[in-house]
Amino acid sequence: MDDTSKKLVRGLGLVGIIALGVDNVIGGGINYVSVQIQGKVVGIGPHLPLVMLIDGLVALFIAITYSYLGSAMPRSRW
């Protein structure tokens, strides 16, 4: 068996590009938002993880709502 035929491809496909973009937005957003909240609300420091968890639950309900709206109008996709 020839080892030269086994090489990694240096390129990104569509899925890789989308995953990279989502990862950067989520990672940057968490760091940016937590710093902004601590700067504007005095004394929230130890409660910040709870605030982020509640915010995540709200975002989950919003995503479920959009999911239901999208399934109610199947012809509006793409």
Backbone as CSV, one residue per row, in Angstrom:
resi,resn,N_x,N_y,N_z,CA_x,CA_y,CA_z,C_x,C_y,C_z
1,MET,0.846,-1.173,0.000,0.000,0.000,0.000,0.890,1.234,0.000
2,ASP,0.557,2.171,-0.839,1.352,3.380,-1.006,0.847,4.467,-0.064
3,ASP,1.745,5.016,0.792,1.357,6.043,1.758,1.193,7.424,1.134
4,THR,1.705,7.629,-0.054,1.591,8.947,-0.673,0.180,9.230,-1.173
5,SER,-0.638,8.211,-1.328,-2.002,8.435,-1.803,-2.932,8.912,-0.685
6,LYS,-2.491,8.805,0.564,-3.300,9.229,1.699,-2.850,10.615,2.154
7,LYS,-3.527,11.626,1.650,-3.191,12.992,2.042,-4.466,13.715,2.449
8,LEU,-4.303,14.647,3.365,-5.430,15.470,3.768,-5.681,16.541,2.719
9,VAL,-6.919,16.823,2.489,-7.298,17.865,1.547,-7.329,19.190,2.293
10,ARG,-6.626,20.185,1.751,-6.624,21.506,2.383,-7.711,22.355,1.754
11,GLY,-8.873,22.300,2.343,-9.995,23.066,1.820,-11.178,22.950,2.764
12,LEU,-12.063,23.891,2.640,-13.278,23.896,3.446,-14.483,23.735,2.530
13,GLY,-15.355,22.855,2.923,-16.614,22.717,2.212,-17.654,23.649,2.802
14,LEU,-18.851,23.562,2.293,-19.922,24.423,2.767,-20.241,24.164,4.239
15,VAL,-20.283,22.913,4.638,-20.590,22.578,6.039,-19.492,23.093,6.967
16,GLY,-18.246,22.968,6.562,-17.135,23.456,7.375,-17.152,24.965,7.542
17,ILE,-17.492,25.678,6.489,-17.556,27.134,6.555,-18.692,27.582,7.469
18,ILE,-19.846,26.928,7.352,-20.981,27.278,8.213,-20.659,26.978,9.672
19,ALA,-20.049,25.823,9.936,-19.690,25.463,11.308,-18.685,26.450,11.887
20,LEU,-17.729,26.873,11.094,-16.739,27.846,11.555,-17.387,29.185,11.877
21,GLY,-18.290,29.629,11.027,-18.978,30.901,11.275,-19.852,30.856,12.510
22,VAL,-20.609,29.774,12.680,-21.474,29.644,13.857,-20.632,29.585,15.124
23,ASP,-19.545,28.859,15.088,-18.666,28.752,16.250,-18.086,30.113,16.626
24,ASN,-17.669,30.886,15.658,-17.104,32.208,15.948,-18.155,33.157,16.508
25,VAL,-19.359,33.112,15.969,-20.409,34.015,16.441,-20.827,33.662,17.862
26,ILE,-21.014,32.385,18.135,-21.432,31.976,19.479,-20.328,32.253,20.495
27,GLY,-19.109,31.904,20.188,-18.000,32.128,21.122,-17.758,33.599,21.393
28,GLY,-17.774,34.398,20.343,-17.570,35.827,20.522,-18.730,36.486,21.244
29,GLY,-19.928,36.036,20.956,-21.112,36.606,21.590,-21.145,36.364,23.080
30,ILE,-20.791,35.156,23.504,-20.804,34.844,24.933,-19.800,35.721,25.678
31,ASN,-18.611,35.865,25.138,-17.605,36.692,25.812,-17.988,38.167,25.802
32,TYR,-18.494,38.655,24.691,-18.837,40.068,24.578,-20.024,40.420,25.469
33,VAL,-21.056,39.598,25.434,-22.262,39.892,26.214,-21.980,39.837,27.706
34,SER,-21.216,38.863,28.154,-20.948,38.765,29.589,-20.164,39.967,30.100
35,VAL,-19.233,40.468,29.333,-18.475,41.656,29.735,-19.376,42.888,29.734
36,GLN,-20.246,43.021,28.721,-21.145,44.162,28.649,-22.144,44.169,29.812
37,ILE,-22.668,42.999,30.175,-23.617,42.930,31.289,-22.935,43.333,32.589
38,GLN,-21.722,42.851,32.822,-21.023,43.187,34.061,-20.680,44.664,34.121
39,GLY,-20.479,45.297,32.978,-20.183,46.728,32.967,-21.402,47.593,33.226
40,LYS,-22.587,47.128,32.845,-23.796,47.948,32.969,-24.591,47.667,34.244
41,VAL,-24.535,46.439,34.760,-25.319,46.081,35.941,-24.347,45.808,37.084
42,VAL,-24.343,46.684,38.066,-23.409,46.568,39.184,-23.823,45.416,40.096
43,GLY,-22.882,44.551,40.455,-23.120,43.473,41.400,-23.707,42.203,40.812
44,ILE,-23.737,42.067,39.492,-24.326,40.877,38.892,-23.292,39.764,38.696
45,GLY,-22.054,40.051,38.946,-20.957,39.108,38.698,-21.220,37.667,39.072
46,PRO,-21.564,37.354,40.334,-21.762,35.951,40.691,-23.043,35.343,40.116
47,HIS,-23.972,36.182,39.679,-25.243,35.686,39.148,-25.243,35.581,37.618
48,LEU,-24.146,35.933,36.993,-24.091,35.969,35.536,-24.343,34.610,34.887
49,PRO,-23.810,33.504,35.400,-24.143,32.216,34.767,-25.638,31.908,34.772
50,LEU,-26.333,32.269,35.844,-27.781,32.054,35.905,-28.498,32.934,34.877
51,VAL,-28.053,34.172,34.733,-28.643,35.079,33.755,-28.435,34.537,32.343
52,MET,-27.245,34.029,32.046,-26.976,33.474,30.718,-27.819,32.231,30.471
53,LEU,-28.045,31.421,31.476,-28.874,30.218,31.333,-30.332,30.604,31.055
54,ILE,-30.845,31.579,31.774,-32.217,32.035,31.536,-32.340,32.624,30.135
55,ASP,-31.353,33.382,29.712,-31.356,33.951,28.372,-31.318,32.840,27.313
56,GLY,-30.569,31.789,27.575,-30.535,30.655,26.651,-31.882,29.967,26.543
57,LEU,-32.598,29.848,27.655,-33.940,29.257,27.621,-34.912,30.123,26.822
58,VAL,-34.809,31.433,26.981,-35.653,32.341,26.201,-35.355,32.186,24.717
59,ALA,-34.067,32.113,24.369,-33.681,31.937,22.966,-34.171,30.595,22.423
60,LEU,-34.189,29.562,23.267,-34.696,28.258,22.845,-36.187,28.349,22.511
61,PHE,-36.964,29.031,23.340,-38.394,29.179,23.055,-38.628,29.990,21.783
62,ILE,-37.798,30.994,21.549,-37.916,31.769,20.310,-37.606,30.884,19.111
63,ALA,-36.587,30.034,19.221,-36.241,29.129,18.123,-37.360,28.126,17.856
64,ILE,-37.993,27.627,18.908,-39.117,26.697,18.736,-40.284,27.409,18.057
65,THR,-40.525,28.660,18.418,-41.588,29.422,17.776,-41.335,29.585,16.291
66,TYR,-40.106,29.939,15.918,-39.774,30.060,14.501,-39.871,28.719,13.787
67,SER,-39.559,27.640,14.480,-39.691,26.312,13.895,-41.145,26.003,13.572
68,TYR,-42.042,26.317,14.497,-43.469,26.100,14.253,-43.975,26.982,13.121
69,LEU,-43.526,28.226,13.085,-43.944,29.108,11.999,-43.448,28.604,10.647
70,GLY,-42.232,28.097,10.621,-41.692,27.565,9.376,-42.420,26.324,8.909
71,SER,-42.846,25.480,9.833,-43.581,24.280,9.432,-45.027,24.609,9.059
72,ALA,-45.559,25.713,9.544,-46.921,26.110,9.193,-46.991,26.656,7.773
73,MET,-45.881,27.191,7.284,-45.830,27.736,5.925,-44.736,27.037,5.125
74,PRO,-44.969,25.793,4.694,-43.893,25.038,4.038,-43.487,25.596,2.685
75,ARG,-44.353,26.336,2.006,-43.998,26.856,0.692,-43.104,28.076,0.785
76,SER,-42.951,28.647,1.970,-42.139,29.852,2.126,-40.662,29.538,2.295
77,ARG,-40.313,28.258,2.360,-38.897,27.891,2.528,-38.150,28.125,1.228
78,TRP,-37.019,28.673,1.318,-36.030,28.881,0.258,-36.696,29.452,-0.936
